[in-house]
């Protein structure tokens, strides 16, 4: 009792993130152990705990009675216990008994809501004898005479399967209201309730008859297939109204070579039946005039154009058709009216039953839902958490182990009603709404300020909480000191290493170091040529001129799509490097160089200014075409050109122009006079841009988004490469972060990232394969293998499950989580060693926790340095390989 007081006082006033209840739990575990060492279920635990608390308060009350001479009060009895009157007949004899109850048990199986459960629980056996003197049947009714302030319902969601010899959980849906009116179950309303129940019984009998009649209209026929009668009459009317034909449906169908048609094998009924046409059909042409039969295997089964698309009568007179149409239309109208009348009557009866207890006289005992205890899993194992309504905040809170988060009625309904996942409520706690003192705030009599939970504690518990908070502050200070000490040690070690490196470097001649220019974004960053000698310039000019001449007809983009070797990906799926000595250019700079070279004549005639504008326009037009092309996934121009990314995502024109200007002003163009002159023009244009013309903060955000896109791509392609190598443990973190970063990008636009479905598919497949591998290790029974399997689950799989559950629209992810959980729950019915059973029992609650709180992960994998060409080549290669390999149901 004292330990529980300490636990609850710390819950009220502790500064810690969570309270460790280990000491109280150990005491309870020792006391709850059965002689046969069987595990107690949650209902037994709750009953025994309440009994303990009742006994403890009773002992305290007895002590106070001895000291003060007053009648003892037990708060457990006053809060949680009520009384009901059992009225019935047993073997023809009437009886009435008053009984005390705490948690009221309710059966769930076969009922759709809480009121149906209560109605069934209040009546046991045949009760006709209670209202008739001539009947001798046995039965009883329960009527509440006194309800407790805290009304607790225990929902029985477990039943014993006789065939399998084990308990099973009932998962079906059971609804319960946020406000429950208990008037219909009170003894003071016994006569009114009996009258209403009798009226409801009569209405339900009438409802059953109406539903049976409606069913005959909606499922008409005597065969295995049934159809709505109104539709049957409509089909008959359509058949009768169709244009009559005088030919058999088997005539005029050409037979395959060597075969005979059915019309040839048997005489057509059309020869014996009169035709609706007054004129006889013309005689068939002589054999010499008949066309030879041509067998058409692909068109033989097609319906000839002159035949109707549906069956039609052979012969019908106008008088017959008029009678049929009149009868069928009238019958159909009558059937439709009857159907509407039946449906309306059924709806009215349903409404009457729903409103039977809605008058004010039956809404005087309201109870408001305060707490819901939820279980997820199977009968043998699972995970528990609770929803509790916070009166000060006016909202629901979710208490899940050490996590307390804000929740909502919608989330409570999803997790508590059942029928969704394996989670459902097993205990409901309602509070008497007419006794607000149970949950209302208290105020200080002197200051008038609202008292917090800590202020409400008795003096001894206040002191206990203060001491624990002081210990916590001391623990924080010690931890901070330890971290400072570790940081100092690391700094000293780094300084020592740096000093050693400096001494070693001092013994060698120091090379001449020139100041590096400010770094450009990675996708534009290229090393400056180390030697600008005349020979290098001439080599460069010849390389560019040769490449341009070879692809004169194809334009500058042809060079970027040229094929170098048959073993590499197709030309349209990779990039090509311009052969410039000592310089490795990105696709963006390659395109600019080609555009500059194509403006050679303009430069010679009109100077560098005109050549710059011509090259700028040509390059922008080329990139615009790239942005508008519908390319396969392996050819993603966004990876090659930042401008394509910006255009597809509708970046402002000023951002596009400045980005392209900076590429034309890049130092990589400074190796020959013509390129250098155009580079200088571009730099002059950049200097002319006014601050108000381009928002540099927005400019940096766009380019940072592009850098994030490239990093996401690298995470994705690395994860896919590892997946293909079946290195699933390494794959997982790459795909997890690729999905997370890609999702953040897609929030800004659909072209900001990659296919979310693709990444989610391989993330899901990776988790399923890891889960299966861990399960097989567990099945081996070897200690080391079992430990490895559980470690995979605890370290990799379980932390990732909330990521799959957080978005309820991803049905495939939810199904995958259920498959993984069912794989482990299947072991519950199998015989295994005690040590394995213990490990499984400890592990399952973690797996079955359906909380969507994202746990902390290990840091994202560090990305190595990479260039644009490597990124494009690897991405193209891995995506191409995915299209050639099975997609595992993708």
MOUR-V430202 format. One record per pair of residues at least 6 apart in sequence whose ideal C-beta (glycine too) atoms are under 8 Angstrom apart, sorted by sequence separation. I is the first residue (numbers start at 1). GAP is how many residues later the second one is. D is the distance in whole Angstrom. If there is no record, write none. Layout:
i=(I I)
gap=(GAP GAP)
d=(D D)
This chain:
i=(10 34 64 65 88 89 111 129 160 161 183 220 221 255 275 284 303 357 376 377 389 390 398 414 415 418 432 443 444 519 568 631 638 669 670 722 746 780 804 807 808 65 87 88 128 129 160 161 219 220 254 375 376 389 390 397 398 416 417 418 431 443 444 529 551 563 577 578 603 637 638 669 745 746 778 11 32 40 64 87 106 129 159 160 185 219 220 253 316 375 388 389 397 398 415 416 417 431 442 443 454 457 548 551 563 577 585 602 603 629 722 723 745 777 778 805 832 10 86 87 108 111 126 128 129 130 158 159 184 219 220 255 375 387 388 397 398 415 416 441 442 550 562 602 646 647 669 670 722 777 804 805 62 86 107 127 129 158 218 253 374 387 396 397 441 561 627 638 646 669 743 746 804 61 85 86 106 126 128 130 158 159 217 218 221 250 373 374 387 388 395 396 444 454 517 548 551 561 600 626 742 777 778 7 32 61 85 86 106 125 126 127 157 158 184 217 220 250 251 373 374 386 387 395 396 547 564 575 578 599 602 667 719 722 723 741 742 777 778 804 805 828 32 61 85 86 107 125 126 127 157 216 217 250 373 374 385 386 393 395 396 398 577 580 643 646 666 719 743 776 804 827 7 58 84 85 107 125 127 156 157 372 385 442 562 576 664 665 742 774 775 83 84 106 124 125 248 371 372 385 396 560 561 575 578 596 599 626 664 719 774 777 32 58 83 105 123 124 371 385 396 560 578 599 627 643 718 719 773 774 801 824 828 7 28 31 57 83 84 104 123 124 251 371 559 598 627 642 643 664 665 739 742 6 57 82 83 123 124 250 370 371 623 626 664 665 716 774 57 81 82 122 123 155 251 370 559 596 599 715 716 719 773 774 801 824 825 3 4 54 81 122 248 369 387 595 598 623 627 662 665 715 739 824 3 28 31 81 121 122 247 248 368 595 623 627 661 665 738 739 54 80 248 715 716 770 771 53 54 80 247 592 595 620 624 715 774 797 824 825 3 246 595 623 661 662 735 739 387 661 50 712 715 716 770 771 821 246 560 592 595 735 736 770 820 821 387 591 658 661 735 246 387 712 50 246 560 711 712 767 151 246 547 559 560 591 658 731 732 735 244 547 591 708 712 767 544 557 732 147 246 543 556 559 731 732 88 117 257 543 544 620 658 708 709 88 92 543 623 708 763 767 117 144 255 257 276 543 556 716 728 732 88 114 147 254 256 276 376 556 654 655 723 89 254 275 276 372 382 540 620 654 659 705 763 764 89 144 145 254 273 274 374 540 619 654 658 712 713 728 729 88 143 144 145 254 273 374 539 556 712 720 723 728 87 142 143 144 540 655 705 709 716 719 723 92 143 256 270 372 378 616 655 659 709 91 95 269 376 377 536 616 728 805 102 254 376 536 548 652 801 806 89 91 98 104 106 108 109 143 376 547 655 705 719 805 89 90 104 105 106 108 375 376 391 616 764 768 775 798 801 806 4 89 103 104 105 106 107 108 374 375 391 392 544 548 615 764 767 771 775 778 790 794 798 802 88 89 90 102 103 104 106 109 374 375 391 544 548 591 760 786 793 802 1 88 89 103 105 253 374 375 531 651 761 768 772 781 802 803 1 50 88 252 373 374 530 545 588 612 760 764 768 771 781 794 802 50 87 88 372 373 529 544 587 588 760 767 786 790 793 802 86 87 373 529 586 587 588 793 1 47 86 87 252 372 373 588 781 47 86 87 372 373 527 646 799 46 85 117 371 372 526 84 85 249 371 526 778 799 84 85 369 370 526 573 43 84 85 114 369 370 526 646 83 84 109 112 113 114 369 370 573 642 645 82 83 108 112 113 114 245 249 368 524 556 573 778 82 83 109 111 112 113 114 122 131 245 367 368 523 526 556 572 611 615 729 740 82 108 113 367 524 642 645 732 736 739 82 243 367 368 523 524 557 569 575 82 108 114 242 366 367 556 608 611 612 81 118 245 366 555 611 729 736 80 242 244 246 366 557 732 79 82 242 243 244 245 246 370 557 608 612 78 79 80 242 244 608 612 78 79 239 242 244 592 603 638 639 80 238 239 244 592 608 609 239 240 596 608 612 239 589 592 600 603 639 588 603 240 593 589 592 119 596 589 596 241 560 589 240 593 596 585 240 241 240 583 237 236 237 240 583 237 580 236 237 233 237 233 234 233 649 650 649 85 230 233 649 84 648 649 230 229 230 645 46 230 43 638 41 217 524 523 217 218 521 736 217 633 737 765 733 737 214 217 633 733 761 733 734 761 214 733 213 214 761 540 541 210 214 540 758 537 210 211 536 537 210 537 524 532 207 210 524 528 532 526 528 526 529 207 520 524 526 528 529 206 207 718 715 203 207 520 715 715 203 204 714 203 517 711 714 200 721 717 724 200 199 714 717 721 724 713 717 720 720 196 196 710 717 724 713 720 192 192 184 189 183 181 183 184 183 186 183 181 183 181 183 521 181 182 523 181 182 523 181 182 521 522 180 181 521 179 180 523 179 180 522 179 180 178 179 178 177 176 169 169 169 168 169 168 167 166 167 166 151 147 157 147 150 158 640 639 178 639 640 639 636 639 636 176 176 634 635 175 634 174 173 174 173 634 172 173 633 634 171 172 173 170 171 176 634 174 180 633 171 174 176 169 171 170 179 157 157 155 157 155 155 154 155 154 155 153 152 153 152 153 152 153 151 152 150 151 150 151 588 150 151 586 587 149 150 586 587 149 584 586 148 147 584 587 149 150 149 577 575 575 575 574 575 574 574 573 569 569 573 569 569 114 103 42 42 42 523 46 18 43 18 42 17 42 421 422 421 422 422 423 421 415 13 12 13 12 12 13 381 12 378 381 9 377 380 401 403 405 13 379 380 400 378 403 14 400 9 13 16 9 12 398 400 10 14 15 6 9 10 14 5 9 13 16 15 6 10 14 15 381 381 383 384 382 383 381 382 383 381 385 383 382 383 385 377 381 383 377 377 376 376 376 166 164)
gap=(6 6 6 6 6 6 6 6 6 6 6 6 6 6 6 6 6 6 6 6 6 6 6 6 6 6 6 6 6 6 6 6 6 6 6 6 6 6 6 6 6 7 7 7 7 7 7 7 7 7 7 7 7 7 7 7 7 7 7 7 7 7 7 7 7 7 7 7 7 7 7 7 7 7 7 8 8 8 8 8 8 8 8 8 8 8 8 8 8 8 8 8 8 8 8 8 8 8 8 8 8 8 8 8 8 8 8 8 8 8 8 8 8 8 8 8 8 9 9 9 9 9 9 9 9 9 9 9 9 9 9 9 9 9 9 9 9 9 9 9 9 9 9 9 9 9 9 9 9 9 9 9 10 10 10 10 10 10 10 10 10 10 10 10 10 10 10 10 10 10 10 10 10 11 11 11 11 11 11 11 11 11 11 11 11 11 11 11 11 11 11 11 11 11 11 11 11 11 11 11 11 11 11 12 12 12 12 12 12 12 12 12 12 12 12 12 12 12 12 12 12 12 12 12 12 12 12 12 12 12 12 12 12 12 12 12 12 12 12 12 12 12 13 13 13 13 13 13 13 13 13 13 13 13 13 13 13 13 13 13 13 13 13 13 13 13 13 13 13 13 13 13 14 14 14 14 14 14 14 14 14 14 14 14 14 14 14 14 14 14 14 15 15 15 15 15 15 15 15 15 15 15 15 15 15 15 15 15 15 15 15 15 16 16 16 16 16 16 16 16 16 16 16 16 16 16 16 16 16 16 16 16 16 17 17 17 17 17 17 17 17 17 17 17 17 17 17 17 17 17 17 17 17 18 18 18 18 18 18 18 18 18 18 18 18 18 18 18 19 19 19 19 19 19 19 19 19 19 19 19 19 19 19 19 19 19 19 20 20 20 20 20 20 20 20 20 20 20 20 20 20 20 20 20 21 21 21 21 21 21 21 21 21 21 21 21 21 21 21 21 22 22 22 22 22 22 22 23 23 23 23 23 23 23 23 23 23 23 23 23 24 24 24 24 24 24 24 24 25 25 26 26 26 26 26 26 26 27 27 27 27 27 27 27 27 27 28 28 28 28 28 29 29 29 30 30 30 30 30 30 31 31 31 31 31 31 31 31 31 31 32 32 32 33 33 33 34 34 34 35 35 35 35 35 35 35 36 36 36 36 36 36 36 36 36 37 37 37 37 37 37 37 38 38 38 38 38 38 38 38 38 38 39 39 39 39 39 39 39 39 39 39 39 40 40 40 40 40 40 40 40 40 40 40 40 40 41 41 41 41 41 41 41 41 41 41 41 41 41 41 41 42 42 42 42 42 42 42 42 42 42 42 42 42 43 43 43 43 43 43 43 43 43 43 43 44 44 44 44 44 44 44 44 44 44 45 45 45 45 45 45 45 45 45 46 46 46 46 46 46 46 46 47 47 47 47 47 47 47 47 47 47 47 47 47 47 48 48 48 48 48 48 48 48 48 48 48 48 48 48 48 48 49 49 49 49 49 49 49 49 49 49 49 49 49 49 49 49 49 49 49 49 49 49 49 49 50 50 50 50 50 50 50 50 50 50 50 50 50 50 50 50 50 50 51 51 51 51 51 51 51 51 51 51 51 51 51 51 51 51 52 52 52 52 52 52 52 52 52 52 52 52 52 52 52 52 52 53 53 53 53 53 53 53 53 53 53 53 53 53 53 53 54 54 54 54 54 54 54 54 55 55 55 55 55 55 55 55 55 56 56 56 56 56 56 56 56 57 57 57 57 57 57 58 58 58 58 58 58 58 59 59 59 59 59 59 60 60 60 60 60 60 60 60 61 61 61 61 61 61 61 61 61 61 61 62 62 62 62 62 62 62 62 62 62 62 62 62 63 63 63 63 63 63 63 63 63 63 63 63 63 63 63 63 63 63 63 63 64 64 64 64 64 64 64 64 64 64 65 65 65 65 65 65 65 65 65 66 66 66 66 66 66 66 66 66 66 67 67 67 67 67 67 67 67 68 68 68 68 68 68 68 69 69 69 69 69 69 69 69 69 69 69 70 70 70 70 70 70 70 71 71 71 71 71 71 71 71 71 72 72 72 72 72 72 72 73 73 73 73 73 74 74 74 74 74 74 75 75 76 76 77 77 78 78 79 79 80 80 80 81 82 82 83 84 84 85 85 87 88 88 88 88 91 91 92 92 95 95 98 98 99 99 99 100 102 102 102 102 103 103 103 105 106 106 106 108 109 111 113 117 118 118 119 121 121 121 121 122 122 123 123 124 124 125 125 125 125 126 127 127 127 128 128 129 129 129 131 131 132 132 132 132 134 135 135 135 135 136 136 138 138 139 139 139 139 139 140 140 141 141 142 142 142 142 142 142 143 143 143 145 146 146 146 146 148 149 149 149 150 150 152 152 153 153 154 154 156 157 157 157 157 157 158 158 158 159 160 161 161 161 161 162 162 169 170 173 173 174 176 178 178 179 179 180 181 181 182 182 182 183 183 183 184 184 184 185 185 185 185 186 186 186 187 187 187 188 188 188 189 189 190 190 191 192 193 206 208 209 210 210 211 212 213 213 214 216 218 218 220 220 221 228 229 231 232 232 233 236 236 239 240 241 241 241 242 242 243 244 244 245 245 246 246 246 246 247 247 247 248 248 249 249 250 250 250 251 251 252 253 253 254 254 261 267 269 269 270 271 272 272 273 273 274 275 275 276 276 277 277 278 278 279 279 280 280 280 281 281 281 281 282 282 282 282 283 283 283 284 285 285 285 286 288 289 292 293 294 297 298 298 299 302 303 304 307 307 308 311 314 324 331 333 342 345 381 383 383 384 384 385 385 393 396 397 399 426 427 429 435 440 441 441 442 444 444 444 445 447 447 448 448 448 448 448 448 449 449 449 449 450 450 451 451 452 452 452 453 453 453 453 454 454 454 455 455 455 455 456 456 456 456 457 458 458 458 458 459 460 461 461 462 462 463 463 463 464 464 465 466 466 466 467 467 467 468 471 472 473 474 663 665)
d=(8 7 7 7 7 7 5 4 7 7 6 6 6 4 7 8 7 8 5 6 8 7 7 6 8 3 7 7 8 6 6 7 5 4 5 8 6 7 7 7 7 5 8 6 5 6 5 5 4 6 8 5 5 6 5 6 5 7 7 7 6 5 6 6 4 7 6 6 7 4 4 7 4 5 8 5 5 7 6 8 8 5 7 8 7 7 7 6 8 7 7 8 7 8 5 6 7 6 7 6 7 7 8 5 4 7 7 5 4 7 5 5 4 4 5 7 8 4 8 5 7 7 8 6 7 7 5 6 5 7 4 7 6 5 5 6 4 8 4 5 5 8 6 5 6 7 7 6 4 7 4 7 6 7 6 8 7 7 5 7 7 7 8 6 7 5 7 7 6 4 8 6 7 3 6 5 4 4 8 7 6 6 7 8 8 6 7 6 6 6 6 4 8 7 8 8 7 6 8 4 4 5 4 6 8 6 7 8 7 7 7 4 6 7 7 5 6 5 5 8 7 8 8 7 6 6 6 5 5 4 5 8 5 7 8 8 6 3 7 6 6 8 7 6 6 6 7 6 4 7 5 8 8 4 5 7 7 5 8 7 6 7 7 8 6 6 7 8 7 7 5 6 5 7 7 8 7 3 6 8 8 7 6 6 5 8 7 6 6 8 7 6 6 5 6 7 6 6 5 4 8 6 7 8 6 7 5 7 7 3 4 7 6 5 7 7 7 5 7 7 6 6 8 5 8 6 5 4 8 7 6 7 8 5 8 8 5 6 6 7 8 8 6 5 6 7 5 6 6 8 4 7 6 8 6 8 7 6 8 7 7 7 6 5 4 4 7 4 5 6 6 6 8 7 7 5 7 5 7 5 7 6 7 5 8 8 7 5 6 6 7 5 4 7 6 4 7 4 4 8 8 8 5 6 4 7 8 5 7 7 8 6 8 8 6 5 5 6 6 6 4 5 5 5 4 6 7 5 7 8 6 7 5 8 6 4 7 7 6 8 6 6 4 7 6 7 6 5 5 5 7 6 7 7 6 5 6 8 6 6 7 6 7 6 8 6 8 6 7 8 4 4 7 4 7 6 6 7 5 6 8 6 6 7 7 6 7 8 8 6 5 7 8 6 6 6 7 7 5 6 8 7 6 6 5 7 7 8 7 5 7 8 5 8 6 8 8 6 8 6 8 7 8 7 7 5 8 7 4 6 5 7 7 7 8 5 5 5 8 6 6 7 6 4 8 7 7 6 8 5 6 5 8 7 8 7 6 5 8 8 6 6 6 7 7 8 6 6 7 5 7 7 7 5 5 8 7 6 5 6 7 6 8 5 7 8 7 6 8 7 7 7 6 7 6 5 4 7 7 5 7 7 6 8 6 8 8 8 7 6 6 8 7 7 8 7 5 7 6 7 8 5 8 6 7 7 5 5 8 6 4 7 5 7 8 5 7 5 7 8 7 6 7 8 5 7 7 6 5 5 8 7 8 6 5 5 5 6 5 5 6 7 7 7 6 5 7 6 7 4 7 8 6 7 6 6 7 6 8 7 7 7 7 7 7 8 8 8 6 7 7 7 7 5 8 6 8 4 6 8 6 5 7 5 8 7 7 8 6 7 7 6 3 6 7 7 7 7 7 7 8 5 7 6 7 7 5 8 6 6 5 6 6 5 4 5 7 7 7 6 8 7 5 5 4 6 8 6 7 7 4 8 8 8 8 7 8 7 7 7 6 7 6 8 7 6 5 7 7 7 8 8 7 5 5 7 4 7 8 6 6 8 7 5 6 8 8 5 5 7 8 6 7 7 7 6 5 7 7 7 6 4 5 7 5 6 5 5 7 4 4 8 7 6 7 7 5 8 8 4 8 7 7 7 7 6 7 6 4 6 6 6 8 6 8 7 7 8 5 8 8 6 7 5 7 6 6 8 5 7 6 5 7 8 6 8 6 4 5 7 6 8 6 6 8 8 5 6 6 5 4 7 6 6 7 5 7 6 6 7 8 7 6 7 7 6 5 7 7 7 8 4 4 8 6 5 4 6 5 6 7 5 8 7 6 6 6 7 7 7 8 7 6 6 7 6 7 7 8 5 8 7 7 8 7 8 6 6 8 7 7 7 7 8 7 5 6 7 8 8 6 7 6 6 5 7 7 7 8 8 6 7 7 4 8 6 7 5 7 5 6 4 8 8 5 5 6 6 5 8 4 6 5 5 5 8 8 7 6 8 8 6 8 6 6 7 8 7 5 7 4 5 7 7 7 7 8 7 8 7 6 8 4 6 6 7 5 5 6 6 7 6 8 6 6 6 7 5 5 8 7 8 6 7 6 5 6 7 7 8 8 5 7 6 5 7 5 7 7 8 8 5 8 7 7 7 6 7 5 6 7 6 6 6 7 8 7 6 7 6 5 6 7 7 5 5 8 5 7 7 5 7 6 7 7 7 5 7 7 7 7 6 4 6 6 7 6 5 5 6 8 4 7 6 8 8 6 6 8 7 7 8 7 6 5 7 7 8 8 5 7 7 7 5 7 7 8 8 6 8 5 5 4 7 7 8 5 7 7 8 8 5 7 7 7 6 6 5 8 6 7 8 8 7 7 6 5 6 5 6 5 4 6 3 5 5 6 6 8 8 7 7 8 7 6 8 6 8 6 7 6 8 7 8 6 8 5 6 5 7 7 6 7 7 7 5 7 8 5 8 7 8 6 4 8 8 8 6 7 7 6 7 8 4 8 5 7 7 8 7 7 7 5 7 6 6 8 6 5 7 7 6 6 5 8 5 7 6 6 8 8 8 7 7 6 7 8 8 4 7 7 8 8 8 7 7 7 5 6 7 6 4 4 6 8 7 7 6 5 6 6 7 4 8 7 6 8 8 8 7 6 5 6 5 4 4 8 8 7 8 7 8 6 5 8 6 6 7 6 5 7 6 6 6 6 7 8 7 6 8 8 7 4 4 7 8 7 8 4 5 5 7 7 7 7 8 4 5 7 5 6 7)
